[in-house]
Amino acid sequence: MTFPAIIFSFFIATMLGSLLHLWRGGSLFRLVLYLVLSWIGFFGGHLIAEALKIHFIDVGTIHLGMGLVGSLAMLGLGYWLSLVDVEK
C-alpha cells in the first residue's frame, strides 16, 4: 500500500466508525472504541484479501470491499459486546 492509500483507508474506516457513533450515540469512550474497531477491521479485511488474493471492489492498491466487510464486522461485534450491562 502506498502512503496515500493508507490515508484514504484511514479516512474510510474513520467515516464508518463515526457514522455508527452518530447513529447509535454514546460517550467519548464509545467513539474511540468504534474508531479503533473500524481501523482494525478495515486493515484486517484488507490484509486477509491480500493474503487470500481476493479481488472484491479494489480501488488502486486498496482492497476496499473486504476492508468494508471487515470494518462492518468488527463494528457490529464491538457494538454487540458493548451492550453488556454489569449489575451491582
C-alpha positions as CSV (number, residue, x, y, z in Angstrom):
1,M,0.0,0.0,0.0
2,T,1.2,3.5,-0.8
3,F,1.0,6.3,1.7
4,P,-2.0,8.0,0.0
5,A,-3.8,4.6,0.1
6,I,-3.2,4.3,3.8
7,I,-4.5,7.8,4.4
8,F,-7.6,7.1,2.3
9,S,-8.1,3.8,4.1
10,F,-8.0,5.6,7.5
11,F,-10.5,8.1,6.2
12,I,-12.9,5.5,5.0
13,A,-12.6,3.5,8.3
14,T,-12.9,6.6,10.4
15,M,-16.1,7.6,8.5
16,L,-17.7,4.2,9.2
17,G,-16.9,4.4,12.9
18,S,-18.1,8.0,13.1
19,L,-21.3,7.1,11.3
20,L,-22.0,4.3,13.8
21,H,-21.4,6.7,16.7
22,L,-23.7,9.3,15.1
23,W,-26.4,6.7,14.5
24,R,-26.3,4.9,17.9
25,G,-24.9,7.7,20.1
26,G,-22.8,7.3,23.2
27,S,-19.9,8.7,25.1
28,L,-16.5,9.7,24.0
29,F,-15.2,6.3,25.1
30,R,-17.6,4.7,22.6
31,L,-16.5,7.0,19.8
32,V,-12.9,6.0,20.4
33,L,-13.9,2.3,20.6
34,Y,-15.8,2.5,17.3
35,L,-12.9,4.2,15.6
36,V,-10.3,1.7,16.8
37,L,-12.5,-1.2,15.9
38,S,-13.2,0.2,12.5
39,W,-9.5,0.7,11.8
40,I,-8.6,-2.8,13.0
41,G,-11.4,-4.3,10.9
42,F,-10.6,-2.4,7.8
43,F,-6.9,-3.2,7.7
44,G,-7.6,-6.8,8.9
45,G,-10.0,-7.2,6.0
46,H,-7.5,-5.7,3.6
47,L,-4.7,-8.0,4.8
48,I,-7.0,-11.1,4.6
49,A,-7.9,-10.1,1.0
50,E,-4.2,-9.6,0.2
51,A,-3.2,-13.0,1.7
52,L,-6.0,-14.9,0.0
53,K,-5.8,-13.0,-3.3
54,I,-9.5,-11.9,-3.1
55,H,-10.3,-9.1,-5.6
56,F,-13.6,-7.6,-4.5
57,I,-14.1,-3.9,-5.2
58,D,-10.4,-3.0,-5.4
59,V,-9.5,0.7,-5.6
60,G,-5.9,1.0,-6.6
61,T,-3.8,-0.9,-4.1
62,I,-6.7,-1.0,-1.5
63,H,-9.0,-4.0,-1.2
64,L,-11.9,-1.8,-0.4
65,G,-14.6,-4.4,-0.5
66,M,-13.0,-6.7,2.0
67,G,-11.9,-3.7,4.1
68,L,-15.5,-2.6,4.4
69,V,-16.7,-6.1,5.2
70,G,-14.0,-6.4,7.9
71,S,-14.8,-3.0,9.3
72,L,-18.5,-3.5,9.5
73,A,-18.0,-7.0,11.1
74,M,-15.7,-5.6,13.8
75,L,-18.1,-2.6,14.4
76,G,-21.1,-5.0,14.7
77,L,-19.2,-7.3,17.0
78,G,-17.9,-4.4,19.1
79,Y,-21.3,-2.7,19.3
80,W,-22.9,-6.0,20.4
81,L,-20.3,-6.7,23.0
82,S,-20.6,-3.1,24.4
83,L,-24.3,-3.6,25.1
84,V,-23.4,-5.8,28.1
85,D,-24.6,-4.1,31.4
86,V,-23.0,-5.2,34.6
87,E,-25.4,-5.4,37.5
88,K,-24.2,-4.4,41.0
